[in-house]
């Protein structure tokens, strides 16, 4: 037997973390969608938490600044915490539009927002520590696994717009080391109310006072990557504006990925207490998780261009809001027609929460839609519409709720999609 054959037949032993990590349910669905598209089917792909850059291009001024940065040979290593020009610009941007009073020492720049989340988990948590997070929510289960922490899942309810409330968290607070929240929320496009967030902050402050000095407090990770994308009367709230004492315990996740449709530009940032930011810098410096220097320099210059920033944000908010409103109206029309669907009025982000209560329905060929996977596949096969079930975000396998993302569709697509869904729903008994 050859060495190659012998090696191929061995079962290699790797780390428990690597052996047991699970893939993304969204990516699994995307493979199925892409396979259909390759075969020539016209699929409305509303699964991706991203933008079609031909429909939602990054700001023209930002693009020009990126080109200029490369032409100026800004291509060497950036500092591990980010170039000072960008950290200064982030402070300016947050102060002007959010009212935050952060200093450079409280900011770390990373390659998108994901390294910020990973570094927060690794900096705050020891193996076996407890993380509380609501479901549905994006990727907390994977970060818990990577840090060998314990997860406490808070199942949220549609009547609360799938946002957590303090009463549900409080029963677990004494064992918690980190609470992970996101508002506006991926996958729902809904937000924490002022009252709900204030109650959670008061609970954290009360618990940390109980623990006293010398013990690890409860920290709050607050992912606000979609905070600029709120619509109508919706207002974004944050912990430290409501309770200034939370500044010692809150780690923010933010960046340009969603605000400026710049998911591939990879510029994110975190904000928090200096000691924690310094430790995150040390950790991410070893990984090399910084944003490329040209993109950092370009983003720094762009964020100081107040009029360009304001014009772009107003434009992208309107475009996204128009799409979300059109889909919500379409689902409410279907509901009025007697179909077992629903939707929650859009508040923020690029997502609409929609419901297909089709379990037990029969297709025209007599097949029963027994599971959520059956329903999802039927919508894809018959309506040519791809959306993501909430179980991909940690919710129950039998949840009837879904995330619909509008970042890759044209406004006129909404009418065709609703029409396709109407036809597919009519064919169910």
C-alpha positions as CSV (number, residue, x, y, z in Angstrom):
1,X,0.0,0.0,0.0
2,X,1.4,3.4,-0.9
3,X,2.1,6.1,1.7
4,X,-0.6,8.3,0.1
5,X,-3.2,5.6,0.4
6,X,-2.2,4.9,4.0
7,X,-2.4,8.6,4.9
8,X,-5.8,9.0,3.2
9,X,-7.3,6.1,5.1
10,X,-6.3,7.4,8.6
11,X,-8.8,9.3,10.7
12,X,-6.9,12.3,11.8
13,X,-7.5,13.6,15.3
14,X,-8.0,17.4,15.7
15,X,-9.1,19.7,18.5
16,X,-12.5,19.3,20.0
17,X,-13.4,22.9,19.0
18,X,-12.6,22.2,15.3
19,X,-14.2,18.8,15.3
20,X,-17.5,20.0,16.7
21,X,-17.9,23.4,15.0
22,X,-21.0,23.5,12.9
23,X,-21.4,25.3,9.5
24,X,-23.8,28.1,8.8
25,X,-27.4,27.2,8.0
26,X,-27.6,30.3,5.8
27,X,-24.7,29.1,3.7
28,X,-26.3,25.6,3.3
29,X,-29.4,27.3,2.0
30,X,-27.3,29.5,-0.3
31,X,-25.7,26.4,-1.9
32,X,-29.1,25.1,-2.8
33,X,-30.2,28.5,-4.2
34,X,-27.0,28.9,-6.2
35,X,-27.4,25.4,-7.6
36,X,-30.9,26.3,-8.9
37,X,-29.6,29.5,-10.4
38,X,-26.8,27.7,-12.2
39,X,-29.4,25.4,-13.7
40,X,-31.1,28.4,-15.2
41,X,-33.9,29.0,-12.7
42,X,-34.9,32.6,-11.9
43,X,-34.7,32.7,-8.1
44,X,-35.4,35.7,-5.9
45,X,-32.6,35.3,-3.4
46,X,-33.6,37.2,-0.3
47,X,-31.4,35.2,2.0
48,X,-28.2,37.2,2.1
49,X,-27.4,39.9,4.7
50,X,-25.5,41.8,2.1
51,X,-26.0,44.3,-0.7
52,X,-26.0,44.0,-4.4
53,X,-23.2,46.5,-5.1
54,X,-24.8,47.4,-8.5
55,X,-28.0,48.5,-6.7
56,X,-26.4,49.7,-3.5
57,X,-22.9,50.9,-4.3
58,X,-20.6,52.3,-1.7
59,X,-20.4,56.1,-1.5
60,X,-18.7,57.5,-4.5
61,X,-16.5,59.7,-2.2
62,X,-15.4,56.6,-0.3
63,X,-14.5,54.7,-3.5
64,X,-12.4,57.6,-4.7
65,X,-10.6,57.8,-1.3
66,X,-9.8,54.1,-1.5
67,X,-8.4,54.5,-4.9
68,X,-6.4,57.5,-3.8
69,X,-5.0,55.6,-0.8
70,X,-3.6,52.9,-3.0
71,X,-2.2,55.4,-5.4
72,X,-0.5,57.1,-2.5
73,X,1.1,53.8,-1.5
74,X,-0.7,53.5,1.8
75,X,0.0,49.8,1.8
76,X,2.2,49.0,4.9
77,X,1.1,47.6,8.2
78,X,-1.4,49.7,10.2
79,X,-1.1,49.9,14.0
80,X,-2.8,47.0,15.7
81,X,-5.5,49.3,17.2
82,X,-6.1,51.1,13.9
83,X,-4.6,54.3,12.3
84,X,-5.0,57.3,14.5
85,X,-6.7,59.2,11.6
86,X,-9.5,56.7,11.5
87,X,-9.9,56.4,15.2
88,X,-10.2,60.2,15.4
89,X,-12.7,60.2,12.5
90,X,-14.8,57.5,14.2
91,X,-15.0,59.6,17.4
92,X,-16.1,62.5,15.2
93,X,-18.7,60.5,13.4
94,X,-20.2,59.0,16.6
95,X,-20.2,62.3,18.4
96,X,-21.9,64.1,15.6
97,X,-24.6,61.6,14.7
98,X,-24.9,59.6,18.0
99,X,-23.9,62.0,20.7
100,X,-21.2,59.6,22.0
101,X,-18.2,61.1,23.7
102,X,-15.5,58.4,23.1
103,X,-11.8,59.1,22.9
104,X,-9.3,57.5,20.6
105,X,-8.1,55.2,23.4
106,X,-11.6,53.7,23.6
107,X,-11.7,52.7,19.9
108,X,-10.2,49.7,18.1
109,X,-10.3,49.2,14.3
110,X,-10.8,45.8,12.9
111,X,-11.3,43.9,9.6
112,X,-15.1,44.3,9.7
113,X,-17.2,43.8,12.8
114,X,-16.7,40.0,13.3
115,X,-13.2,40.3,14.8
116,X,-14.6,42.8,17.4
117,X,-17.2,40.2,18.5
118,X,-14.6,37.4,18.6
119,X,-12.2,39.6,20.6
120,X,-14.9,40.6,23.1
121,X,-15.8,37.0,23.7
122,X,-12.1,36.0,24.1
123,X,-11.3,39.0,26.3
124,X,-14.2,38.8,28.7
125,X,-14.8,35.0,28.9
126,X,-12.9,32.1,30.4
127,X,-13.8,28.6,29.4
128,X,-17.0,27.6,31.3
129,X,-18.2,31.2,31.7
130,X,-21.8,32.0,30.9
131,X,-23.1,34.0,28.0
132,X,-26.8,35.0,27.8
133,X,-28.2,35.9,24.5
134,X,-31.7,36.0,22.8
135,X,-32.8,33.8,20.0
136,X,-33.2,34.4,17.1
137,X,-29.9,36.2,16.9
138,X,-26.8,36.0,14.6
139,X,-23.9,33.7,15.3
140,X,-23.7,34.0,19.1
141,X,-23.8,30.2,19.3
142,X,-20.7,29.9,17.2
143,X,-18.7,32.5,19.3
144,X,-19.8,30.6,22.5
145,X,-18.4,27.4,21.0
146,X,-15.1,29.0,19.9
147,X,-14.6,30.4,23.5
148,X,-15.7,27.2,25.2
149,X,-18.3,29.2,27.2
150,X,-21.8,28.1,28.3
151,X,-24.8,29.5,26.5
152,X,-28.1,30.5,28.1
153,X,-30.6,31.1,25.3
154,X,-33.5,33.5,25.9
155,X,-36.4,32.6,23.5
156,X,-38.1,35.8,22.4
157,X,-41.6,36.3,21.3
158,X,-43.3,37.9,18.3
159,X,-45.4,40.1,20.5
160,X,-42.2,41.7,21.7
161,X,-40.9,42.0,18.1
162,X,-38.5,39.1,19.0
163,X,-36.6,41.4,21.4
164,X,-35.6,40.3,24.9
165,X,-37.0,41.7,28.1
166,X,-35.2,42.0,31.4
167,X,-37.6,39.6,33.2
168,X,-36.5,36.7,31.0
169,X,-32.8,37.5,31.5
170,X,-33.0,38.2,35.3
171,X,-33.5,34.5,36.3
172,X,-30.0,33.7,34.9
173,X,-28.2,36.9,35.7
174,X,-26.3,35.7,38.8
175,X,-24.3,33.2,36.8
176,X,-23.8,35.4,33.8
177,X,-20.5,37.0,32.7
178,X,-21.6,38.4,29.3
179,X,-25.0,39.4,27.9
180,X,-24.9,39.7,24.1
181,X,-27.5,42.0,22.5
182,X,-28.0,43.4,19.0
183,X,-30.2,46.3,18.1
184,X,-31.3,46.8,15.4
185,X,-31.4,43.0,15.4
186,X,-30.2,40.6,12.7
187,X,-32.4,38.7,11.7
188,X,-35.6,40.6,12.6
189,X,-35.0,44.2,11.7
190,X,-36.6,45.2,15.0
191,X,-35.2,47.3,17.8
192,X,-35.0,47.4,21.6
193,X,-37.3,50.0,23.1
194,X,-36.0,52.7,25.4
195,X,-37.9,51.1,28.3
196,X,-36.7,47.5,27.6
197,X,-33.1,48.5,27.3
198,X,-33.2,50.7,30.4
199,X,-34.6,47.7,32.3
200,X,-31.8,45.5,31.1
201,X,-29.1,48.1,32.0
202,X,-30.6,48.6,35.5
203,X,-30.5,44.8,36.0
204,X,-26.8,44.6,35.0
205,X,-25.9,47.6,37.3
206,X,-27.8,46.0,40.2
207,X,-26.1,42.7,39.7
208,X,-22.6,44.2,39.5
209,X,-23.2,46.2,42.7
210,X,-24.2,42.9,44.4
211,X,-21.0,41.3,43.2
212,X,-18.8,44.1,44.5
213,X,-15.1,44.7,43.9
214,X,-12.7,42.0,43.0
215,X,-15.2,39.8,41.1
216,X,-15.8,39.7,37.3
217,X,-18.8,41.8,36.5
218,X,-21.5,41.2,34.0
219,X,-20.5,42.8,30.7
220,X,-22.8,43.8,27.9
221,X,-21.9,43.4,24.3
222,X,-24.0,45.7,22.3
223,X,-23.9,45.1,18.5
224,X,-25.3,48.3,16.8
225,X,-23.9,47.7,13.3
226,X,-27.3,48.7,11.8
227,X,-27.9,51.8,14.0
228,X,-27.9,54.3,11.2
229,X,-30.6,52.3,9.3
230,X,-33.7,53.1,11.3
231,X,-37.0,54.1,9.6
232,X,-40.1,56.1,10.4
233,X,-40.6,56.9,14.0
234,X,-38.1,54.2,15.1
235,X,-35.3,55.6,17.3
236,X,-32.0,53.8,18.2
237,X,-31.2,53.6,21.9
238,X,-27.9,52.6,23.5
239,X,-26.9,51.6,27.0
240,X,-24.6,54.4,28.0
241,X,-26.9,57.2,26.8
242,X,-29.7,55.8,28.9
243,X,-27.4,54.8,31.9
244,X,-24.0,56.6,31.9
245,X,-22.8,54.1,34.5
246,X,-22.9,51.4,31.9
247,X,-19.8,52.8,30.2
248,X,-17.6,50.6,32.4
249,X,-19.4,47.5,31.4
250,X,-20.5,48.0,27.7
251,X,-18.6,46.9,24.6
252,X,-20.0,48.2,21.3
253,X,-19.8,46.6,17.9
254,X,-20.0,48.9,14.9
255,X,-18.5,49.7,11.5
256,X,-19.3,50.8,7.9
257,X,-20.4,47.5,6.5
258,X,-24.1,48.1,6.7
259,X,-24.4,51.9,7.0
260,X,-22.5,52.5,3.8
261,X,-23.2,49.1,2.0
262,X,-19.5,48.4,2.4
263,X,-19.6,44.8,3.5
264,X,-16.5,43.9,1.4
265,X,-14.5,47.0,2.3
266,X,-14.0,45.4,5.8
267,X,-13.7,48.3,8.2
268,X,-15.3,47.8,11.6
269,X,-14.7,49.1,15.1
270,X,-15.3,48.4,18.7
271,X,-15.7,50.8,21.6
272,X,-15.4,50.3,25.3
273,X,-13.4,50.8,28.5
274,X,-9.7,51.4,27.7
275,X,-8.4,48.4,29.6
276,X,-10.6,46.0,27.6
277,X,-9.8,47.7,24.3
278,X,-6.1,47.4,25.1
279,X,-6.4,43.7,25.7
280,X,-8.5,43.3,22.6
281,X,-5.8,45.1,20.6
282,X,-3.1,42.7,22.0
283,X,-5.3,39.7,21.1
284,X,-6.2,40.8,17.6
285,X,-2.7,42.0,16.9
286,X,-1.5,38.4,17.2
287,X,-4.2,37.3,14.7
288,X,-3.6,40.2,12.3
289,X,-7.3,41.0,12.2
290,X,-6.8,44.7,11.3
291,X,-8.5,46.4,8.4
292,X,-6.2,47.1,5.4
293,X,-4.4,50.4,5.8
294,X,-5.7,51.9,2.5
295,X,-9.3,51.2,3.5
296,X,-8.6,52.7,6.9
297,X,-7.1,55.9,5.5
298,X,-10.0,56.2,3.0
299,X,-12.6,55.7,5.6
300,X,-11.0,58.2,7.9
301,X,-11.2,60.9,5.2
302,X,-14.7,59.9,4.2
303,X,-16.1,60.0,7.7
304,X,-14.9,63.6,8.1
305,X,-16.8,64.6,5.0
306,X,-20.0,65.4,6.9
307,X,-22.2,66.5,3.9
308,X,-21.3,63.4,1.9
309,X,-22.0,61.1,4.8
310,X,-25.4,62.7,5.5
311,X,-26.4,62.6,1.9
312,X,-25.5,59.0,1.5
313,X,-27.3,57.9,4.7
314,X,-30.5,59.7,3.8
315,X,-30.5,58.0,0.3
316,X,-29.8,54.5,1.5
317,X,-32.3,54.8,4.3
318,X,-35.0,55.7,1.8
319,X,-34.1,53.0,-0.6
320,X,-34.2,50.3,2.1
321,X,-37.3,51.6,3.7
322,X,-39.2,51.7,0.4
323,X,-38.3,48.0,-0.2
324,X,-39.2,46.9,3.3
325,X,-42.5,48.8,3.2
326,X,-43.4,47.3,-0.1
327,X,-42.8,43.8,1.1
328,X,-44.7,44.4,4.4
329,X,-47.6,45.7,2.5
330,X,-47.5,42.7,0.2
331,X,-47.6,40.3,3.1
332,X,-50.4,42.1,4.8
333,X,-52.4,42.0,1.5
334,X,-51.8,38.2,1.3
335,X,-52.9,38.0,5.0
336,X,-56.1,39.9,4.2
337,X,-56.8,37.5,1.3
338,X,-56.9,34.7,3.8
339,X,-53.4,33.2,3.4
340,X,-51.6,32.0,6.5
341,X,-48.8,34.5,6.4
342,X,-47.9,37.6,8.4
343,X,-45.1,40.2,8.8
344,X,-43.9,42.6,11.5
345,X,-43.8,46.3,10.4
346,X,-40.3,47.2,9.5
347,X,-38.3,49.3,12.0
348,X,-34.6,49.1,10.9
349,X,-31.7,47.3,9.2
350,X,-32.3,45.5,5.9
351,X,-34.6,42.8,7.1
352,X,-38.3,42.1,7.3
353,X,-39.7,39.4,9.7
354,X,-42.2,37.3,7.9
355,X,-44.3,34.3,8.8
356,X,-45.5,31.3,6.8
357,X,-47.9,29.2,9.0
358,X,-48.1,26.4,6.5
359,X,-47.3,23.3,8.6
360,X,-49.8,20.5,7.8
361,X,-50.8,22.0,4.4
362,X,-50.8,19.7,1.4
363,X,-49.2,20.5,-2.0
364,X,-51.0,19.8,-5.3
365,X,-49.3,16.4,-5.5
366,X,-50.4,15.4,-2.1
367,X,-47.2,16.0,-0.1
368,X,-47.7,17.3,3.4
369,X,-45.6,20.2,4.6
370,X,-44.7,18.6,7.9
371,X,-41.7,20.6,8.9
372,X,-40.3,24.1,8.5
373,X,-37.7,22.7,6.1
374,X,-40.6,21.4,4.0
375,X,-42.2,24.8,4.0
376,X,-38.9,26.5,3.1
377,X,-38.3,24.1,0.3
378,X,-41.8,24.6,-1.1
379,X,-41.5,28.4,-1.1
380,X,-38.2,28.0,-2.9
381,X,-39.3,25.4,-5.4
382,X,-42.8,26.8,-6.2
383,X,-42.5,30.5,-5.6
384,X,-38.9,30.8,-6.5
385,X,-38.3,32.8,-3.4
386,X,-35.4,32.1,-1.0
387,X,-35.6,33.3,2.6
388,X,-33.9,32.2,5.8
389,X,-35.9,30.4,8.6
390,X,-35.4,31.6,12.1
391,X,-34.0,28.2,13.1
392,X,-30.8,29.3,11.3
393,X,-30.5,31.9,14.0
394,X,-31.0,29.6,17.0
395,X,-34.8,29.5,17.2
396,X,-36.8,26.3,17.3
397,X,-36.6,24.0,14.3
398,X,-40.4,24.3,13.9
399,X,-40.6,28.1,14.1
400,X,-42.8,29.5,11.3
401,X,-40.9,32.8,11.2
402,X,-38.3,33.9,8.6
403,X,-35.8,36.6,7.7
404,X,-36.4,38.4,4.4
405,X,-33.4,40.5,3.3
406,X,-33.8,43.4,0.8
407,X,-30.2,44.3,0.2
408,X,-30.0,42.5,-3.1
409,X,-33.3,43.3,-4.7
410,X,-34.8,46.1,-6.8
411,X,-37.9,47.9,-5.6
412,X,-39.9,46.5,-8.5
413,X,-39.0,43.0,-7.5
414,X,-41.4,43.2,-4.6
415,X,-44.5,43.0,-6.8
416,X,-43.2,39.9,-8.7
417,X,-42.2,38.2,-5.5
418,X,-45.6,38.7,-3.8
419,X,-47.3,37.5,-7.0
420,X,-45.2,34.3,-7.0
421,X,-46.0,33.7,-3.3
422,X,-49.7,34.2,-4.0
423,X,-49.7,31.6,-6.7
424,X,-47.8,29.1,-4.6
425,X,-50.1,29.6,-1.6
426,X,-53.2,29.1,-3.8
427,X,-51.9,25.7,-4.7
428,X,-51.9,24.5,-1.1
429,X,-54.8,22.6,0.4
